[in-house]
Amino acid sequence: MPSTAIASLEKLLGTPRDGALLRYSLGIEYLKMESADKATGYLREAVARDPGYSAAWRALGKALEAAAQPAEALEAYRSGIAAAQKKGDKQAEKEMTVFARRIEKSIAG
């Protein structure tokens, strides 16, 4: 059952306020509810609308990890690292680098 936050956010879909931030927010709310598949869908839409949105890439990586899709999560983190580097967002770049290395080790391991 969706939360009231999700219901409120979903009402904004298709309105002038619909955009990367709305899709990111929905993805985060679904991730909190442990609905990784729904979260992944919204987060993919967020990064499609704004490929430079490093926080959305990070959240997409987390959602894909939660959905047991490590190779896709690694791709998301790598895209997020590139987006963060472009914006000069050092903290996001460092975090996603750590997450990516952890996945690389588990895949190789």
Backbone as CSV, one residue per row, in Angstrom:
resi,resn,N_x,N_y,N_z,CA_x,CA_y,CA_z,C_x,C_y,C_z
1,MET,0.838,-1.182,0.000,0.000,0.000,0.000,0.885,1.249,0.000
2,PRO,0.736,2.090,-1.009,1.565,3.290,-1.092,1.322,4.230,0.096
3,SER,2.384,4.932,0.468,2.279,5.890,1.553,1.538,7.136,1.077
4,THR,1.189,7.995,2.023,0.524,9.242,1.636,1.475,10.123,0.833
5,ALA,2.783,10.043,1.138,3.759,10.817,0.369,3.763,10.372,-1.087
6,ILE,3.732,9.071,-1.298,3.714,8.552,-2.669,2.438,8.982,-3.378
7,ALA,1.309,8.867,-2.700,0.031,9.268,-3.300,0.070,10.745,-3.701
8,SER,0.603,11.587,-2.837,0.697,13.020,-3.136,1.608,13.277,-4.328
9,LEU,2.742,12.590,-4.352,3.687,12.775,-5.449,3.118,12.259,-6.763
10,GLU,2.444,11.110,-6.712,1.900,10.544,-7.953,0.830,11.432,-8.576
11,LYS,0.162,12.238,-7.759,-0.835,13.178,-8.294,-0.193,14.232,-9.188
12,LEU,1.099,14.459,-9.007,1.812,15.471,-9.787,2.328,14.947,-11.125
13,LEU,2.280,13.627,-11.321,2.730,13.055,-12.597,1.888,13.621,-13.731
14,GLY,2.564,14.028,-14.792,1.855,14.549,-15.953,1.444,16.014,-15.825
15,THR,1.784,16.638,-14.717,1.484,18.060,-14.533,2.737,18.859,-14.884
16,PRO,2.635,20.188,-14.886,3.833,20.996,-15.161,4.972,20.765,-14.151
17,ARG,4.672,20.220,-12.976,5.701,19.961,-11.958,6.399,18.613,-12.162
18,ASP,5.967,17.859,-13.159,6.569,16.557,-13.439,7.951,16.774,-14.057
19,GLY,8.934,16.127,-13.475,10.292,16.249,-13.988,11.212,15.286,-13.260
20,ALA,12.497,15.496,-13.447,13.490,14.603,-12.848,13.374,14.569,-11.328
21,LEU,13.161,15.732,-10.694,13.072,15.771,-9.230,11.863,14.982,-8.726
22,LEU,10.731,15.109,-9.389,9.539,14.355,-8.984,9.785,12.857,-9.131
23,ARG,10.365,12.455,-10.237,10.639,11.030,-10.470,11.658,10.511,-9.451
24,TYR,12.658,11.329,-9.147,13.649,10.963,-8.123,12.952,10.789,-6.772
25,SER,12.106,11.731,-6.418,11.405,11.679,-5.130,10.538,10.429,-5.024
26,LEU,9.839,10.096,-6.090,9.025,8.870,-6.093,9.914,7.635,-5.950
27,GLY,11.031,7.629,-6.655,11.957,6.505,-6.560,12.464,6.314,-5.137
28,ILE,12.802,7.406,-4.481,13.290,7.351,-3.100,12.197,6.819,-2.169
29,GLU,10.979,7.289,-2.346,9.874,6.832,-1.490,9.625,5.329,-1.673
30,TYR,9.649,4.865,-2.920,9.452,3.424,-3.160,10.632,2.612,-2.625
31,LEU,11.832,3.173,-2.685,12.998,2.491,-2.134,12.852,2.347,-0.625
32,LYS,12.350,3.389,0.027,12.109,3.330,1.480,11.108,2.228,1.823
33,MET,10.163,2.004,0.927,9.137,0.975,1.149,9.615,-0.406,0.692
34,GLU,10.875,-0.485,0.291,11.481,-1.735,-0.184,10.791,-2.293,-1.422
35,SER,10.355,-1.382,-2.269,9.771,-1.752,-3.552,10.784,-1.364,-4.635
36,ALA,11.839,-2.173,-4.735,12.967,-1.848,-5.611,12.573,-1.751,-7.084
37,ASP,11.660,-2.598,-7.536,11.278,-2.558,-8.948,10.590,-1.241,-9.305
38,LYS,9.656,-0.802,-8.459,8.977,0.483,-8.691,9.976,1.622,-8.603
39,ALA,10.858,1.560,-7.595,11.868,2.602,-7.415,12.760,2.693,-8.649
40,THR,13.187,1.547,-9.144,14.069,1.514,-10.311,13.412,2.193,-11.508
41,GLY,12.149,1.922,-11.727,11.440,2.536,-12.856,11.442,4.053,-12.781
42,TYR,11.077,4.585,-11.631,11.046,6.042,-11.472,12.439,6.650,-11.545
43,LEU,13.415,5.976,-10.974,14.775,6.522,-10.992,15.375,6.479,-12.394
44,ARG,15.042,5.464,-13.174,15.488,5.433,-14.575,14.896,6.623,-15.332
45,GLU,13.629,6.930,-15.047,12.991,8.084,-15.692,13.661,9.387,-15.259
46,ALA,14.056,9.465,-13.986,14.719,10.675,-13.491,16.023,10.930,-14.229
47,VAL,16.853,9.893,-14.379,18.141,10.098,-15.052,17.971,10.268,-16.561
48,ALA,16.899,9.726,-17.121,16.625,9.950,-18.545,16.269,11.419,-18.780
49,ARG,15.544,12.000,-17.830,15.148,13.408,-17.946,16.305,14.355,-17.634
50,ASP,17.225,13.918,-16.759,18.373,14.743,-16.392,19.591,13.844,-16.170
51,PRO,20.340,13.559,-17.241,21.492,12.663,-17.131,22.602,13.170,-16.200
52,GLY,22.564,14.430,-15.830,23.572,14.982,-14.933,23.184,14.951,-13.471
53,TYR,22.079,14.300,-13.156,21.527,14.271,-11.796,22.217,13.152,-11.006
54,SER,23.359,13.487,-10.409,24.177,12.465,-9.761,23.461,11.775,-8.598
55,ALA,22.643,12.495,-7.841,21.918,11.868,-6.729,20.941,10.814,-7.240
56,ALA,20.342,11.069,-8.401,19.418,10.089,-8.982,20.182,8.854,-9.449
57,TRP,21.373,9.043,-9.999,22.196,7.895,-10.406,22.557,7.050,-9.195
58,ARG,22.917,7.726,-8.094,23.277,7.013,-6.864,22.088,6.201,-6.354
59,ALA,20.923,6.832,-6.329,19.715,6.139,-5.866,19.353,4.989,-6.797
60,LEU,19.541,5.183,-8.106,19.260,4.111,-9.064,20.187,2.929,-8.804
61,GLY,21.448,3.206,-8.537,22.381,2.130,-8.204,21.924,1.364,-6.975
62,LYS,21.495,2.085,-5.951,21.007,1.440,-4.722,19.771,0.584,-5.014
63,ALA,18.851,1.125,-5.812,17.629,0.384,-6.146,17.962,-0.886,-6.929
64,LEU,18.891,-0.783,-7.855,19.280,-1.952,-8.643,19.992,-2.990,-7.782
65,GLU,20.784,-2.527,-6.811,21.391,-3.471,-5.867,20.302,-4.178,-5.071
66,ALA,19.319,-3.416,-4.614,18.210,-3.993,-3.844,17.410,-4.983,-4.680
67,ALA,17.382,-4.758,-5.999,16.666,-5.650,-6.914,17.555,-6.805,-7.388
68,ALA,18.721,-6.970,-6.764,19.665,-8.045,-7.094,20.099,-7.998,-8.556
69,GLN,20.441,-6.785,-9.016,20.939,-6.576,-10.373,22.292,-5.855,-10.289
70,PRO,23.318,-6.557,-9.795,24.601,-5.881,-9.551,25.272,-5.307,-10.796
71,ALA,25.193,-5.974,-11.915,25.841,-5.455,-13.123,25.193,-4.137,-13.557
72,GLU,23.879,-4.074,-13.479,23.183,-2.830,-13.838,23.446,-1.748,-12.804
73,ALA,23.553,-2.129,-11.533,23.873,-1.165,-10.479,25.254,-0.570,-10.734
74,LEU,26.195,-1.406,-11.109,27.547,-0.945,-11.408,27.528,0.068,-12.554
75,GLU,26.759,-0.218,-13.593,26.606,0.721,-14.715,26.042,2.055,-14.242
76,ALA,25.023,1.995,-13.387,24.407,3.217,-12.865,25.422,4.023,-12.061
77,TYR,26.185,3.350,-11.205,27.199,4.059,-10.426,28.243,4.695,-11.331
78,ARG,28.664,3.987,-12.359,29.666,4.546,-13.275,29.124,5.781,-13.990
79,SER,27.863,5.726,-14.394,27.238,6.902,-15.019,27.131,8.040,-14.014
80,GLY,26.814,7.691,-12.782,26.708,8.691,-11.725,28.042,9.325,-11.396
81,ILE,29.097,8.528,-11.412,30.444,9.048,-11.165,30.794,10.075,-12.243
82,ALA,30.509,9.741,-13.490,30.786,10.667,-14.595,29.973,11.954,-14.442
83,ALA,28.700,11.824,-14.062,27.852,12.999,-13.866,28.378,13.860,-12.720
84,ALA,28.787,13.213,-11.638,29.306,13.945,-10.479,30.609,14.660,-10.823
85,GLN,31.470,13.999,-11.593,32.732,14.625,-11.993,32.474,15.869,-12.842
86,LYS,31.492,15.773,-13.733,31.142,16.894,-14.603,30.671,18.102,-13.797
87,LYS,29.927,17.828,-12.714,29.392,18.897,-11.868,30.362,19.332,-10.775
88,GLY,31.423,18.567,-10.562,32.351,18.873,-9.486,31.831,18.440,-8.120
89,ASP,30.912,17.469,-8.120,30.325,16.959,-6.868,31.214,15.844,-6.322
90,LYS,32.243,16.256,-5.592,33.261,15.308,-5.108,32.692,14.256,-4.152
91,GLN,31.774,14.657,-3.261,31.218,13.717,-2.287,30.451,12.595,-2.985
92,ALA,29.582,12.955,-3.924,28.813,11.936,-4.658,29.757,11.034,-5.453
93,GLU,30.775,11.637,-6.044,31.755,10.851,-6.805,32.447,9.827,-5.901
94,LYS,32.884,10.257,-4.719,33.558,9.350,-3.782,32.643,8.221,-3.335
95,GLU,31.404,8.569,-2.969,30.453,7.548,-2.501,30.209,6.493,-3.566
96,MET,29.912,6.948,-4.772,29.606,5.994,-5.838,30.825,5.182,-6.247
97,THR,32.014,5.760,-6.111,33.241,5.007,-6.399,33.387,3.855,-5.411
98,VAL,33.100,4.123,-4.148,33.147,3.065,-3.128,32.120,1.981,-3.440
99,PHE,30.888,2.389,-3.768,29.827,1.419,-4.079,30.206,0.587,-5.304
100,ALA,30.759,1.243,-6.325,31.142,0.545,-7.558,32.250,-0.469,-7.285
101,ARG,33.242,-0.067,-6.500,34.346,-0.994,-6.182,33.837,-2.212,-5.425
102,ARG,32.909,-2.001,-4.511,32.348,-3.119,-3.750,31.663,-4.113,-4.692
103,ILE,30.910,-3.608,-5.655,30.236,-4.488,-6.619,31.267,-5.197,-7.503
104,GLU,32.282,-4.457,-7.968,33.321,-5.056,-8.814,33.987,-6.225,-8.075
105,LYS,34.266,-6.043,-6.808,34.881,-7.112,-6.016,33.952,-8.305,-5.880
106,SER,32.670,-8.055,-5.647,31.723,-9.172,-5.481,31.510,-9.921,-6.802
107,ILE,31.521,-9.203,-7.903,31.365,-9.851,-9.220,32.608,-10.684,-9.540
108,ALA,33.776,-10.128,-9.255,35.041,-10.824,-9.538,35.287,-11.985,-8.575
109,GLY,34.733,-11.834,-7.349,35.016,-12.735,-6.266,34.528,-14.102,-6.407
